[in-house]
Amino acid sequence: MIELGVNIDHVATVRQARRTFEPDPVIAAALAEQGGADGITFHLREDRRHIQERDVEVLMQTVTVKTNLEIACDEATVKIACKAKPTWALLVPEGRDEVTTEGGLDLTTDNGRIARAIDQLREQGILVSLFLDPDVAQVEAAAALGVDAVELHTGPYANAGHKTREVELQRLAKSSELAVQAGMRFHAGHGLNYVNVRPVAALPDVIELNIGHSIVSRAVMVGMREAVAEMRRLLDLVRPF
């Protein structure tokens, strides 16, 4: 069975639009668990545009499934993650002008900041994943760092037209195969929705999919528990066991 991580960031986005107390991503996380989520993902950005430090603290006290905290490699945020001790820390790039994460980390040009963050997190017993584009060189670099998983960026696949989508799917397949051969878990996410998720879910090596915006958007219409349950049913049709 494919593990479903539900990203609750955009529940907080709605809340922050009015700088109020609702909707509460903590409540959304509880409902996502009831709908069948295997994990709760939340991104503490440097600019705090959605998830806040209070959210991280309360989520870590209340979530009963695994937690996946997305962070950039800046020292202050890594320190918060080390204190929170989520199940997973997912290291991602951040840009202040981006609407959402636009691509994976570039491990080939990093000056050691990523390696230092990995060491700090693992010293606290936190599993570490890296958000990467489906690129062989990046996956090889991740293997050299000894991380536990790579989460491959599915945005190019999700945004591809009919003629190029299969090409993007094969890029994901090739990179995921290399990751597994190197002893890392293969996770995937970004831009996946109820229409395009099944081909990615059908990739033989995928263990976990992290999906946020589409589920939160659906939840506006049918509620969080049902929106997660609908995605859970789709994934189970692809791989029921």
C-alpha positions in Angstrom: 0.0 0.0 0.0 1.3 3.5 -0.9 1.7 5.8 2.1 -0.3 9.0 1.8 1.2 12.2 3.3 -1.3 15.0 3.5 0.2 18.5 3.4 -1.9 20.9 5.4 0.0 24.1 4.5 -2.8 25.7 2.6 -5.3 25.4 5.4 -2.9 27.8 7.2 -2.7 29.9 4.0 -6.5 30.6 4.3 -6.1 31.4 8.0 -3.2 33.8 7.4 -5.1 35.7 4.7 -7.1 37.2 7.6 -4.5 36.8 10.3 -7.1 35.1 12.5 -7.4 31.7 14.2 -9.4 29.7 11.6 -9.3 27.4 9.8 -6.9 25.7 12.2 -4.4 23.3 10.4 -4.2 21.3 13.6 -7.9 20.4 13.3 -7.3 19.7 9.6 -4.6 17.3 10.5 -6.9 15.4 12.8 -9.5 15.1 10.1 -6.9 14.0 7.6 -5.9 11.2 9.9 -9.6 10.2 10.2 -9.7 10.1 6.3 -6.8 7.7 6.1 -3.6 9.8 6.0 -0.5 7.9 6.8 1.4 11.1 7.6 1.0 14.9 8.0 3.3 17.2 6.1 3.8 20.9 7.0 6.3 23.4 5.7 7.7 26.0 8.1 8.9 28.6 5.6 11.4 31.3 6.6 8.8 33.9 5.6 6.1 32.2 7.7 3.5 32.7 5.0 1.4 29.8 6.2 2.5 27.4 8.9 3.6 29.2 12.1 5.9 28.0 14.9 2.8 27.5 17.1 1.4 25.1 14.5 4.5 23.0 14.6 4.5 22.8 18.4 0.8 21.8 18.6 1.0 19.4 15.6 3.9 17.6 17.2 1.7 17.2 20.4 -1.4 16.0 18.6 -0.6 14.1 15.4 -0.7 10.4 15.9 0.7 9.3 12.5 4.1 10.2 11.2 5.1 13.8 10.8 7.0 15.3 7.9 8.4 18.8 8.5 9.5 20.6 5.4 12.3 23.2 6.0 15.0 25.1 4.2 18.6 24.6 5.3 18.9 27.9 7.2 20.3 27.5 10.7 17.4 28.9 12.6 14.8 26.7 11.0 17.0 23.6 11.3 17.3 24.4 15.0 13.5 24.5 15.3 13.2 21.2 13.6 15.8 19.6 15.9 13.7 20.7 18.9 10.4 19.6 17.4 11.8 16.1 16.4 9.4 15.2 13.6 9.5 11.7 12.2 10.9 13.1 8.9 12.6 16.4 7.9 12.3 17.2 4.2 14.9 19.7 3.1 13.7 22.0 0.3 14.8 25.1 -1.5 13.0 28.4 -0.8 12.6 31.6 -2.7 10.7 34.6 -1.3 9.2 35.5 -4.7 7.9 32.0 -5.5 4.3 31.1 -5.1 5.2 27.6 -4.1 8.3 25.5 -4.3 9.4 25.7 -7.9 12.2 23.0 -8.1 14.4 20.7 -6.2 17.6 21.3 -4.2 20.8 21.6 -6.3 23.2 19.3 -4.4 25.9 19.6 -7.0 26.6 23.3 -6.2 26.0 23.3 -2.5 28.8 24.6 -0.3 28.2 22.1 2.6 25.1 23.8 4.1 22.9 20.8 3.2 25.3 18.3 4.7 25.5 20.3 7.9 21.7 20.4 8.2 21.5 16.6 7.6 24.1 15.9 10.3 22.2 18.1 12.8 18.9 16.5 12.1 20.2 13.0 12.2 21.9 13.6 15.5 18.4 14.1 16.9 17.1 10.8 15.5 15.2 12.5 12.7 14.9 10.8 9.3 16.0 13.0 6.5 14.6 13.4 2.9 15.7 15.7 0.2 13.4 17.3 -2.3 15.0 16.8 -5.7 14.2 17.2 -9.4 14.2 13.8 -11.1 17.8 14.1 -12.3 20.4 11.3 -12.1 23.2 13.6 -10.9 21.1 14.9 -8.1 20.0 11.4 -6.9 23.6 10.3 -7.0 24.6 13.3 -4.9 21.9 12.5 -2.4 23.1 8.9 -2.1 26.6 10.2 -1.4 25.1 12.3 1.5 23.6 9.1 3.0 20.0 10.4 3.4 17.1 8.1 4.1 14.9 9.2 1.2 14.5 11.4 -1.8 11.2 13.1 -2.6 11.2 13.6 -6.4 9.5 16.7 -7.7 6.5 15.7 -9.7 5.7 19.3 -10.8 7.1 18.9 -14.3 5.0 15.8 -14.7 1.9 17.4 -13.4 2.3 20.5 -15.6 3.3 18.6 -18.8 1.1 18.5 -21.8 -0.3 15.2 -23.2 2.7 14.7 -25.6 5.4 15.2 -22.9 3.8 13.7 -19.8 5.1 10.2 -20.6 8.7 11.6 -20.9 8.4 13.2 -17.5 7.0 10.0 -16.0 10.0 8.1 -17.4 12.4 10.6 -15.8 10.7 9.9 -12.5 10.9 6.2 -13.0 14.6 6.3 -13.9 15.6 8.5 -11.0 13.5 6.5 -8.5 15.1 3.2 -9.6 18.5 4.7 -9.0 17.4 6.0 -5.6 16.2 2.6 -4.5 19.3 0.9 -5.8 21.3 3.3 -3.6 19.3 2.2 -0.5 17.1 5.3 -0.3 13.3 5.4 -0.1 11.5 7.0 -3.0 8.8 9.6 -2.2 7.1 11.9 -4.6 5.1 15.0 -4.5 4.1 18.5 -5.9 1.2 19.2 -8.2 -0.4 15.8 -7.9 -4.2 15.7 -7.9 -7.1 13.3 -8.3 -6.7 13.2 -12.1 -3.0 12.7 -12.6 -1.9 10.8 -9.5 -2.4 7.2 -10.6 0.5 6.9 -13.1 2.9 8.1 -10.4 1.3 5.8 -7.9 1.8 3.0 -10.3 5.6 3.4 -10.4 7.0 0.2 -8.8 9.4 1.8 -6.3 7.2 4.6 -4.9 6.6 4.3 -1.1 5.0 7.6 -0.3 3.2 10.4 -2.0 2.8 13.8 -0.4 -0.2 15.8 -1.6 -1.5 19.1 -0.4 -3.1 21.7 -2.5 -5.4 19.4 -4.4 -6.7 17.7 -1.2 -7.2 21.1 0.5 -9.0 22.4 -2.5 -11.3 19.4 -2.6 -11.8 19.7 1.2 -13.4 23.2 0.6 -16.2 21.3 -1.2 -16.6 18.1 0.7 -14.6 18.4 3.9 -11.1 17.3 4.8 -11.9 13.8 6.0 -13.8 12.9 2.8 -11.2 14.6 0.5 -8.4 12.5 2.1 -10.6 9.4 1.9 -11.2 10.0 -1.8 -7.5 10.2 -2.4 -6.8 7.2 -0.3 -9.3 5.2 -2.4 -7.6 6.2 -5.6 -4.2 5.1 -4.3 -5.6 1.8 -3.1 -7.1 1.1 -6.5 -3.5 1.2 -7.9 -1.8 -0.7 -5.1 -4.2 -2.2 -2.5 -1.5 -4.1 -0.6 
